[in-house]
């Protein structure tokens, strides 16, 4: 074991405030793993929520693991030291329960790397009674766990606050009953919101499409997504304070879910129905945050849609605290919100029109018009905002070359409007290729061709190459296409991930696909039939498949779908 690695972890621990460290042997250990760097993981509010929920129990000691930085990873390998926890510097393989919080497809590769670094058997089928039980949750697991099914014993489907307690209660009872590993997993498979893939069999047609999914008669035919009915029942704020996070913010969730029905948005369907925390609940978290003197970061899918956003802004400023938000809907941003952010030191206002033309925004049901965008820019400029950032996607369904040109036109017009308002700062375009996601209306549709996306991204970037104060930031199409394959992938991709890991990681994904005799076009470029069996159909997220399919026709007709409202029964979640 490397004492240098231990000392490094102790240094991280000493720079934290709010951490829970329990002596060995007093509680049962749970390894909470974020499959990316400490910097990224500690910026994720979900890690804080789960950490607090588990350590608030009297039987569980939750300790954190992260993907080590490159130099530290080399030291782990050189010294043959197993990956260790932050809290007590204990090896991963010694934890009876290991839980991954998986938010992004590209982190699948890190899941395997972390298990290997932690000296844990990668393949679930090869684990024995002496091995840990490995679980996973998060947005990716909730929508489509199948590409990880070879490595994960059990998945948490939905929001974890309640399910993790049901899971732990069932696990501890099974251990007290001296059950074997197999019997424990069978018991866990009957906990609401827990999916144990070994009890479900996928059969394929000759063309690779899933023919049917069967299940063991001792487990449910479908797994129902669990979600928190009353957000006020659970705190959702930064628990461990450290300066080593993305924006050094004290995060507070004010709302969860979004009812705007944007047809591309996984988060809009993953966390439906939309719920708001009460102002009183938020104020309690603000008072605690005030103690630490940090800037408050408000979290939610659509911050400016929070019904009492103006009152909340005034409360935060009255407490003498600066505040921040990630981005706004241009049609609901308010003067009070912008003024509060500028007062807090905001220099760049981020808006998410998602597309360059009203036509494309109608197709994706964004509901943002050109005049909304200009009004939001006017509010920002008048309040003293220096710079603006726009989030844009290319490769959306039914996009044409005219829609790419519309991005250029919109950018030029926005910059000219900024100048006319006396705002001479920078305009940044952040452009990503669109990736169709499971359990959204666009899950049936093909992804745009990688060569076309690459061409369009380079064309947009080149168009503003010599334009002062306009920056274009683009995501690599190659990485987006790996995400696209994994997002709608089936169980066969578990073997591809395993082989890619053996070959060195994500850069070997294409080679691993080739060796598995799997065609990327099958996952990326074909339109699915209405009644195709999807790999994730075992999961019931509450949204009717027929409702989602009707939304494709609405997209073609550029028909607007109104946002969620009390008494609405359209999609199925609120039945």
C-alpha positions as CSV (number, residue, x, y, z in Angstrom):
1,X,0.0,0.0,0.0
2,X,1.3,3.5,-0.9
3,X,1.5,5.9,2.0
4,X,1.8,8.7,-0.5
5,X,-1.6,7.9,-1.8
6,X,-3.1,7.7,1.7
7,X,-1.5,11.1,2.6
8,X,-3.0,12.6,-0.6
9,X,-6.5,11.4,0.4
10,X,-6.0,12.7,4.0
11,X,-5.0,16.1,2.5
12,X,-8.3,16.2,0.6
13,X,-10.2,15.2,3.7
14,X,-8.5,18.0,5.8
15,X,-9.6,20.6,3.2
16,X,-13.3,19.6,3.5
17,X,-15.9,20.8,6.0
18,X,-19.1,18.8,6.8
19,X,-17.7,15.4,6.1
20,X,-18.8,12.3,8.1
21,X,-16.1,10.0,9.3
22,X,-17.1,7.0,11.4
23,X,-14.7,4.6,13.2
24,X,-14.2,1.2,11.5
25,X,-16.7,-1.5,12.6
26,X,-19.4,0.7,14.1
27,X,-21.5,0.9,10.9
28,X,-21.9,-1.1,7.7
29,X,-19.8,0.4,5.0
30,X,-21.2,1.8,1.7
31,X,-19.0,3.0,-1.1
32,X,-20.5,5.9,-2.9
33,X,-18.7,6.2,-6.2
34,X,-18.8,9.1,-8.8
35,X,-17.1,7.8,-12.0
36,X,-15.2,10.9,-12.7
37,X,-12.8,13.3,-11.0
38,X,-13.2,14.6,-7.5
39,X,-13.6,18.1,-9.0
40,X,-16.5,17.0,-11.1
41,X,-18.1,14.6,-8.6
42,X,-18.2,17.1,-5.7
43,X,-19.9,19.6,-8.1
44,X,-22.8,17.1,-8.4
45,X,-25.6,17.8,-6.0
46,X,-26.8,14.2,-6.1
47,X,-23.7,13.0,-4.4
48,X,-24.3,15.3,-1.5
49,X,-28.0,14.3,-1.2
50,X,-27.2,10.5,-1.1
51,X,-24.2,11.0,1.2
52,X,-26.4,12.8,3.8
53,X,-29.3,10.4,3.5
54,X,-27.1,7.3,4.1
55,X,-25.0,8.9,6.9
56,X,-28.2,10.1,8.7
57,X,-29.0,6.4,9.2
58,X,-27.7,4.8,12.3
59,X,-26.5,1.6,10.5
60,X,-24.5,3.0,7.5
61,X,-21.2,4.7,7.0
62,X,-21.1,6.2,3.5
63,X,-17.6,6.9,2.1
64,X,-16.7,8.5,-1.2
65,X,-14.6,7.3,-4.2
66,X,-13.7,9.2,-7.3
67,X,-11.7,8.5,-10.5
68,X,-8.1,9.5,-9.6
69,X,-6.2,12.0,-11.7
70,X,-3.8,10.5,-14.3
71,X,-0.7,10.8,-12.2
72,X,-2.4,9.4,-9.1
73,X,-3.9,6.6,-11.1
74,X,-0.4,5.7,-12.3
75,X,0.8,5.6,-8.7
76,X,-2.1,3.2,-7.7
77,X,-1.0,0.9,-10.6
78,X,2.7,1.2,-9.9
79,X,2.3,0.3,-6.2
80,X,-0.5,-2.2,-6.7
81,X,-2.6,-0.2,-4.2
82,X,-6.4,-0.7,-4.4
83,X,-8.4,2.4,-4.9
84,X,-9.2,3.9,-1.5
85,X,-12.0,6.0,0.0
86,X,-11.7,9.7,1.0
87,X,-13.0,9.3,4.6
88,X,-11.0,6.3,6.0
89,X,-8.6,5.5,3.1
90,X,-10.0,2.0,2.9
91,X,-9.9,-0.2,-0.2
92,X,-12.9,-0.4,-2.5
93,X,-13.0,-4.2,-2.5
94,X,-13.6,-4.2,1.3
95,X,-16.9,-2.4,1.0
96,X,-19.9,-4.9,1.0
97,X,-21.9,-2.4,-1.0
98,X,-20.6,-0.2,-3.9
99,X,-22.9,2.3,-5.5
100,X,-22.1,4.3,-8.7
101,X,-23.9,7.5,-9.5
102,X,-23.9,7.6,-13.3
103,X,-24.9,10.8,-15.0
104,X,-23.2,10.6,-18.4
105,X,-22.6,7.8,-20.9
106,X,-18.9,8.6,-21.3
107,X,-18.5,7.7,-17.6
108,X,-19.4,4.1,-18.4
109,X,-15.7,3.5,-19.3
110,X,-14.7,5.0,-15.9
111,X,-17.0,2.5,-14.0
112,X,-14.9,-0.3,-15.3
113,X,-11.7,1.5,-14.6
114,X,-12.7,2.2,-11.0
115,X,-13.8,-1.4,-10.4
116,X,-10.4,-2.7,-11.7
117,X,-8.5,-0.1,-9.7
118,X,-10.4,-1.1,-6.6
119,X,-9.6,-4.8,-7.1
120,X,-13.3,-5.7,-7.6
121,X,-14.4,-8.4,-10.1
122,X,-15.7,-6.6,-13.1
123,X,-18.3,-9.2,-14.2
124,X,-21.4,-9.5,-12.0
125,X,-21.8,-13.1,-13.0
126,X,-18.4,-14.0,-11.6
127,X,-18.8,-12.4,-8.2
128,X,-19.0,-14.7,-5.3
129,X,-20.5,-14.5,-1.8
130,X,-17.3,-12.8,-0.6
131,X,-17.5,-10.1,-3.3
132,X,-19.3,-6.7,-3.0
133,X,-22.7,-6.1,-4.4
134,X,-22.4,-3.4,-7.0
135,X,-25.3,-1.1,-7.7
136,X,-25.8,2.0,-9.9
137,X,-28.3,4.9,-10.1
138,X,-28.5,8.3,-11.8
139,X,-30.0,9.6,-15.0
140,X,-28.4,7.1,-17.3
141,X,-29.3,4.1,-15.2
142,X,-32.9,5.3,-15.0
143,X,-33.3,5.6,-18.7
144,X,-31.3,2.7,-20.0
145,X,-29.2,0.5,-17.7
146,X,-28.6,-2.2,-20.3
147,X,-25.1,-1.3,-21.6
148,X,-23.9,-1.7,-18.0
149,X,-25.9,-4.8,-17.2
150,X,-22.8,-7.1,-17.4
151,X,-21.1,-5.2,-14.5
152,X,-23.9,-4.0,-12.2
153,X,-25.7,-6.3,-9.8
154,X,-28.7,-4.0,-9.2
155,X,-29.9,-0.6,-10.5
156,X,-31.8,2.0,-8.7
157,X,-34.5,3.3,-11.1
158,X,-35.6,6.9,-10.4
159,X,-34.9,9.3,-7.6
160,X,-32.8,7.8,-4.9
161,X,-33.9,9.6,-1.7
162,X,-36.6,7.0,-0.8
163,X,-35.4,4.0,-2.8
164,X,-32.0,3.9,-1.2
165,X,-33.6,3.4,2.2
166,X,-35.9,0.6,1.0
167,X,-32.8,-1.0,-0.7
168,X,-30.6,-0.8,2.5
169,X,-33.4,-2.0,4.7
170,X,-33.9,-5.1,2.5
171,X,-30.2,-5.7,2.2
172,X,-29.5,-5.5,5.9
173,X,-32.5,-7.8,6.6
174,X,-31.2,-10.3,4.0
175,X,-27.7,-10.3,5.6
176,X,-29.2,-10.8,9.1
177,X,-31.1,-13.8,7.6
178,X,-27.7,-15.2,6.4
179,X,-28.8,-15.4,2.8
180,X,-26.5,-16.3,0.0
181,X,-25.5,-13.6,-2.6
182,X,-28.1,-15.0,-5.0
183,X,-30.9,-15.0,-2.5
184,X,-30.0,-11.4,-1.4
185,X,-30.2,-10.3,-5.1
186,X,-33.5,-12.0,-5.5
187,X,-34.9,-10.2,-2.4
188,X,-33.5,-6.9,-3.7
189,X,-35.1,-7.5,-7.1
190,X,-38.5,-7.2,-5.3
191,X,-37.8,-3.8,-3.8
192,X,-39.8,-1.1,-5.6
193,X,-37.5,0.7,-8.0
194,X,-34.7,-1.9,-8.0
195,X,-33.8,-3.6,-11.2
196,X,-31.6,-6.7,-11.1
197,X,-30.7,-7.5,-14.7
198,X,-29.8,-11.2,-14.2
199,X,-33.4,-12.1,-13.8
200,X,-34.4,-10.6,-17.2
201,X,-33.5,-12.3,-20.5
202,X,-33.3,-10.4,-23.8
203,X,-33.8,-12.3,-27.0
204,X,-32.9,-10.8,-30.4
205,X,-34.2,-11.0,-34.0
206,X,-31.8,-11.8,-36.8
207,X,-31.5,-8.1,-37.6
208,X,-30.4,-7.3,-34.0
209,X,-33.7,-5.8,-32.8
210,X,-34.9,-7.0,-29.4
211,X,-37.5,-9.7,-30.0
212,X,-38.8,-10.0,-26.5
213,X,-37.8,-9.6,-22.8
214,X,-38.7,-12.3,-20.4
215,X,-38.3,-12.4,-16.7
216,X,-38.0,-14.9,-13.8
217,X,-41.4,-15.6,-12.3
218,X,-40.0,-14.6,-8.9
219,X,-39.5,-10.9,-9.9
220,X,-41.8,-8.2,-11.3
221,X,-42.3,-7.9,-15.0
222,X,-41.6,-4.2,-14.9
223,X,-39.7,-1.9,-12.7
224,X,-41.6,1.2,-11.7
225,X,-39.6,4.5,-11.5
226,X,-39.6,5.9,-7.9
227,X,-39.9,9.6,-7.4
228,X,-40.2,12.0,-4.5
229,X,-43.8,13.3,-4.1
230,X,-42.9,16.1,-1.6
231,X,-39.5,17.7,-2.1
232,X,-39.7,19.4,1.2
233,X,-39.4,16.0,2.9
234,X,-35.7,15.8,1.9
235,X,-33.0,18.5,2.0
236,X,-31.1,19.0,-1.2
237,X,-28.1,21.2,-0.7
238,X,-24.3,21.1,-0.5
239,X,-23.3,18.9,2.5
240,X,-19.5,18.8,2.2
241,X,-17.9,22.2,1.6
242,X,-14.7,22.3,-0.4
243,X,-13.1,24.8,-2.8
244,X,-12.3,22.1,-5.3
245,X,-15.5,22.2,-7.2
246,X,-16.5,23.7,-10.6
247,X,-17.8,27.0,-9.5
248,X,-17.2,26.9,-5.7
249,X,-20.9,27.3,-5.0
250,X,-23.2,26.2,-2.2
251,X,-25.8,24.4,-4.2
252,X,-29.5,24.4,-3.3
253,X,-32.2,22.6,-5.3
254,X,-35.3,24.8,-5.6
255,X,-37.3,22.6,-8.0
256,X,-37.1,19.3,-9.8
257,X,-38.4,18.2,-13.1
258,X,-39.7,20.3,-15.9
259,X,-43.1,20.4,-17.5
260,X,-42.3,22.3,-20.7
261,X,-42.3,19.1,-22.8
262,X,-39.2,19.8,-24.9
263,X,-39.1,16.8,-27.2
264,X,-35.3,16.3,-27.1
265,X,-34.8,16.6,-23.3
266,X,-34.1,13.5,-21.3
267,X,-34.2,15.5,-18.0
268,X,-37.7,16.8,-18.8
269,X,-39.0,13.2,-18.9
270,X,-36.6,11.6,-16.3
271,X,-37.8,13.9,-13.5
272,X,-41.4,14.4,-14.4
273,X,-43.7,15.5,-12.7
274,X,-42.4,19.0,-12.1
275,X,-42.2,19.9,-8.4
276,X,-41.3,23.0,-6.5
277,X,-39.8,23.3,-3.0
278,X,-41.7,25.7,-0.7
279,X,-40.1,29.1,-0.1
280,X,-39.9,28.2,3.6
281,X,-37.9,25.0,2.9
282,X,-35.5,26.9,0.7
283,X,-35.1,29.7,3.2
284,X,-34.0,27.2,5.9
285,X,-31.3,25.9,3.6
286,X,-30.3,29.5,2.7
287,X,-29.8,30.4,6.4
288,X,-27.5,27.4,6.8
289,X,-25.6,28.4,3.6
290,X,-25.2,31.9,5.0
291,X,-23.0,30.4,7.8
292,X,-20.4,29.4,5.2
293,X,-20.1,32.6,3.3
294,X,-20.3,31.0,-0.2
295,X,-22.2,32.1,-3.3
296,X,-25.5,30.2,-3.6
297,X,-26.1,28.2,-6.8
298,X,-29.8,27.6,-7.4
299,X,-30.5,24.2,-9.0
300,X,-33.4,23.2,-11.1
301,X,-34.3,22.2,-14.6
302,X,-35.9,25.6,-15.3
303,X,-35.0,28.1,-12.6
304,X,-36.8,31.0,-14.1
305,X,-40.0,29.0,-14.0
306,X,-40.0,28.8,-10.2
307,X,-43.3,30.5,-9.3
308,X,-41.8,32.7,-6.5
309,X,-38.4,33.3,-8.2
310,X,-38.6,37.1,-7.7
311,X,-39.4,36.8,-3.9
312,X,-36.6,34.2,-3.6
313,X,-34.1,36.5,-5.2
314,X,-34.9,39.3,-2.8
315,X,-34.6,36.9,0.2
316,X,-31.2,35.8,-0.9
317,X,-30.0,39.4,-1.4
318,X,-31.6,40.5,1.9
319,X,-29.4,37.8,3.6
320,X,-26.4,39.4,2.0
321,X,-25.6,36.4,-0.1
322,X,-24.5,36.4,-3.8
323,X,-26.3,33.9,-6.1
324,X,-25.8,32.1,-9.4
325,X,-27.8,30.0,-11.8
326,X,-26.7,27.9,-14.8
327,X,-29.0,29.1,-17.6
328,X,-32.4,30.6,-18.3
329,X,-35.4,30.1,-20.4
330,X,-35.5,33.3,-22.4
331,X,-39.3,33.5,-22.2
332,X,-39.5,33.4,-18.4
333,X,-36.5,35.4,-17.3
334,X,-37.5,38.3,-15.1
335,X,-35.9,41.7,-14.4
336,X,-35.7,40.9,-10.7
337,X,-33.8,37.7,-11.4
338,X,-31.3,39.3,-13.7
339,X,-30.8,42.3,-11.4
340,X,-30.2,40.0,-8.5
341,X,-27.6,38.0,-10.5
342,X,-25.8,41.2,-11.7
343,X,-25.8,42.4,-8.1
344,X,-24.1,39.1,-7.2
345,X,-21.4,39.7,-9.8
346,X,-22.8,38.0,-12.8
347,X,-20.7,38.8,-15.9
348,X,-22.2,36.3,-18.5
349,X,-25.9,35.6,-19.0
350,X,-26.5,32.1,-20.4
351,X,-29.6,31.4,-22.5
352,X,-30.7,28.2,-24.2
353,X,-32.6,28.8,-27.4
354,X,-31.3,25.3,-28.5
355,X,-31.8,26.1,-32.3
356,X,-31.3,29.0,-34.6
357,X,-34.8,29.3,-36.1
358,X,-38.3,29.6,-34.8
359,X,-39.2,26.6,-37.0
360,X,-36.7,24.3,-35.3
361,X,-37.7,25.5,-31.9
362,X,-41.3,24.7,-32.8
363,X,-40.2,21.2,-33.9
364,X,-38.5,20.5,-30.5
365,X,-41.3,22.3,-28.6
366,X,-38.9,24.7,-27.0
367,X,-41.5,27.5,-27.2
368,X,-38.9,30.3,-27.5
369,X,-39.4,32.9,-30.1
370,X,-36.9,35.4,-31.5
371,X,-38.6,38.2,-29.6
372,X,-38.2,36.2,-26.3
373,X,-34.5,35.9,-26.9
374,X,-34.1,39.6,-27.7
375,X,-36.1,40.6,-24.6
376,X,-33.9,38.5,-22.4
377,X,-30.8,40.1,-23.9
378,X,-32.3,43.5,-23.4
379,X,-33.0,42.7,-19.7
380,X,-29.4,41.5,-19.3
381,X,-27.8,44.4,-21.1
382,X,-29.9,47.0,-19.2
383,X,-28.9,45.4,-15.9
384,X,-25.2,45.6,-16.8
385,X,-24.4,42.1,-18.1
386,X,-21.2,42.2,-20.1
387,X,-21.3,38.9,-22.0
388,X,-23.9,36.4,-23.3
389,X,-23.7,32.7,-24.0
390,X,-26.1,30.7,-26.2
391,X,-26.6,26.9,-26.0
392,X,-27.3,25.5,-29.5
393,X,-27.8,21.9,-30.9
394,X,-27.2,20.8,-34.4
395,X,-28.5,17.6,-36.0
396,X,-32.0,17.9,-34.6
397,X,-34.7,15.9,-36.3
398,X,-36.0,17.4,-39.6
399,X,-33.1,19.9,-39.7
400,X,-32.0,21.3,-43.1
401,X,-29.1,23.4,-44.3
402,X,-31.4,26.4,-44.0
403,X,-31.6,25.8,-40.2
404,X,-27.8,25.8,-40.0
405,X,-27.8,29.1,-41.8
406,X,-30.4,30.3,-39.3
407,X,-27.8,29.8,-36.5
408,X,-25.4,32.1,-38.3
409,X,-28.2,34.7,-38.8
410,X,-29.4,34.5,-35.2
411,X,-25.8,34.9,-33.9
412,X,-25.2,37.9,-36.1
413,X,-28.5,39.5,-35.1
414,X,-28.0,38.9,-31.4
415,X,-24.5,40.4,-31.5
416,X,-25.8,43.5,-33.4
417,X,-28.6,43.8,-30.9
418,X,-26.1,43.7,-28.0
419,X,-24.1,46.4,-29.6
420,X,-27.2,48.6,-30.2
421,X,-27.9,48.3,-26.4
422,X,-24.3,49.5,-25.6
423,X,-23.2,46.0,-24.7
424,X,-19.8,45.4,-26.4
425,X,-18.9,42.2,-24.6
426,X,-18.4,38.7,-25.9
427,X,-21.1,36.4,-27.4
428,X,-20.3,32.7,-27.0
429,X,-22.0,29.9,-28.9
430,X,-21.8,26.5,-27.2
431,X,-22.8,24.0,-29.8
432,X,-23.3,20.3,-29.4
433,X,-24.5,17.5,-31.7
434,X,-28.0,16.3,-30.8
435,X,-28.1,12.8,-29.2
436,X,-31.5,11.0,-29.2
437,X,-32.3,9.7,-25.8
438,X,-34.5,6.9,-24.5
439,X,-38.0,7.7,-23.2
440,X,-38.2,10.9,-25.2
441,X,-40.3,11.4,-28.4
442,X,-37.1,11.4,-30.4
443,X,-36.0,7.9,-29.2
444,X,-37.5,6.5,-32.5
445,X,-35.5,8.8,-34.8
446,X,-32.1,8.5,-36.3
447,X,-29.1,10.6,-35.2
448,X,-27.6,13.0,-37.8
449,X,-24.8,11.6,-39.8
450,X,-21.4,12.1,-38.1
451,X,-19.8,13.5,-41.3
452,X,-22.6,16.0,-41.7
453,X,-22.4,17.1,-38.1
454,X,-18.7,17.5,-38.3
455,X,-19.1,19.6,-41.5
456,X,-21.8,21.8,-39.9
457,X,-19.8,22.4,-36.8
458,X,-16.7,23.4,-38.7
459,X,-18.8,25.6,-41.0
460,X,-20.3,27.5,-38.1
461,X,-16.9,27.9,-36.3
462,X,-15.2,29.0,-39.5
463,X,-18.0,31.5,-40.3
464,X,-17.1,33.5,-37.1
465,X,-13.4,32.9,-37.2
466,X,-12.5,36.5,-38.0
467,X,-15.4,38.1,-36.1
468,X,-14.4,39.9,-33.0
469,X,-16.2,39.1,-29.7
470,X,-17.9,36.0,-31.1
471,X,-16.5,32.7,-29.8
472,X,-17.7,29.3,-30.9
473,X,-17.2,26.3,-28.7
474,X,-18.0,22.9,-30.2
475,X,-18.2,19.3,-28.8
476,X,-16.3,16.6,-30.6
477,X,-18.7,14.7,-32.9
478,X,-16.7,11.5,-32.3
479,X,-17.5,11.5,-28.6
480,X,-21.1,12.5,-29.2
481,X,-21.5,9.4,-31.4
482,X,-20.1,7.1,-28.8
483,X,-22.7,8.6,-26.4
484,X,-25.4,8.1,-29.1
485,X,-24.6,4.4,-29.4
486,X,-24.6,3.9,-25.6
487,X,-27.7,6.0,-25.0
488,X,-30.0,3.7,-27.0
489,X,-27.8,0.6,-26.7
490,X,-28.7,-2.9,-25.7
491,X,-27.0,-5.6,-23.5
492,X,-24.6,-6.6,-26.2
493,X,-22.8,-3.3,-25.7
494,X,-21.8,-4.5,-22.2
495,X,-19.4,-6.9,-24.1
496,X,-18.2,-4.0,-26.2
497,X,-17.5,-1.8,-23.1
498,X,-15.6,-4.8,-21.5
499,X,-13.5,-5.2,-24.6
500,X,-12.9,-1.5,-25.0
501,X,-11.7,-1.4,-21.4
502,X,-9.3,-4.2,-22.1
503,X,-8.0,-2.3,-25.1
504,X,-7.5,0.9,-23.2
505,X,-10.9,2.7,-22.9
506,X,-13.1,4.9,-25.0
507,X,-10.6,5.4,-27.7
508,X,-10.8,1.7,-28.5
509,X,-14.6,1.7,-28.6
510,X,-14.8,1.6,-32.4
511,X,-12.4,-1.4,-32.5
512,X,-14.4,-3.2,-29.8
513,X,-17.6,-2.6,-31.8
514,X,-15.8,-4.1,-34.9
515,X,-14.6,-7.2,-32.9
516,X,-18.2,-7.7,-31.6
517,X,-19.5,-7.6,-35.2
518,X,-21.9,-4.8,-34.2
519,X,-22.7,-2.0,-36.6
520,X,-22.8,1.5,-35.2
521,X,-25.3,2.5,-37.8
522,X,-27.8,0.0,-36.3
523,X,-27.8,2.1,-33.1
524,X,-27.4,5.5,-34.6
525,X,-28.9,5.9,-38.0
526,X,-32.1,3.9,-38.3
527,X,-35.6,5.0,-37.6
528,X,-37.4,2.6,-35.2
529,X,-40.9,1.3,-35.9
530,X,-43.7,2.5,-33.5
531,X,-44.0,-0.8,-31.7
532,X,-40.3,-1.9,-31.6
533,X,-39.3,-3.5,-28.3
534,X,-36.7,-1.2,-26.8
535,X,-33.9,-2.6,-24.5
536,X,-35.2,-0.4,-21.7
537,X,-38.8,-1.5,-22.0
538,X,-38.5,-3.4,-18.7
539,X,-38.6,0.0,-17.0
540,X,-41.8,1.8,-16.4
541,X,-41.0,5.5,-16.0
542,X,-44.7,6.4,-15.9
543,X,-44.8,7.9,-19.4
544,X,-47.1,6.2,-22.0
545,X,-45.2,5.1,-25.1
546,X,-48.1,6.0,-27.2
547,X,-48.0,9.6,-25.9
548,X,-44.3,9.9,-26.8
549,X,-45.0,8.6,-30.3
550,X,-47.8,11.1,-30.9
551,X,-45.3,13.8,-30.0
552,X,-43.3,12.9,-33.2
553,X,-46.3,13.7,-35.3
554,X,-46.7,16.9,-33.4
555,X,-43.0,17.7,-34.1
556,X,-43.5,17.1,-37.8
557,X,-46.5,19.5,-37.8
558,X,-44.7,22.0,-35.6
559,X,-47.6,21.7,-33.2
560,X,-47.1,23.1,-29.7
561,X,-47.6,20.9,-26.7
562,X,-48.6,23.0,-23.7
563,X,-46.7,22.6,-20.5
564,X,-47.9,20.5,-17.5
565,X,-50.8,21.9,-15.5
566,X,-52.8,20.7,-12.4
567,X,-55.2,18.0,-13.4
568,X,-53.3,17.1,-16.6
569,X,-53.4,13.4,-17.4
570,X,-51.7,13.4,-20.9
571,X,-48.4,11.6,-20.5
572,X,-49.4,9.1,-17.8
573,X,-47.1,10.2,-14.9
574,X,-49.8,11.9,-12.9
575,X,-52.4,9.1,-13.3
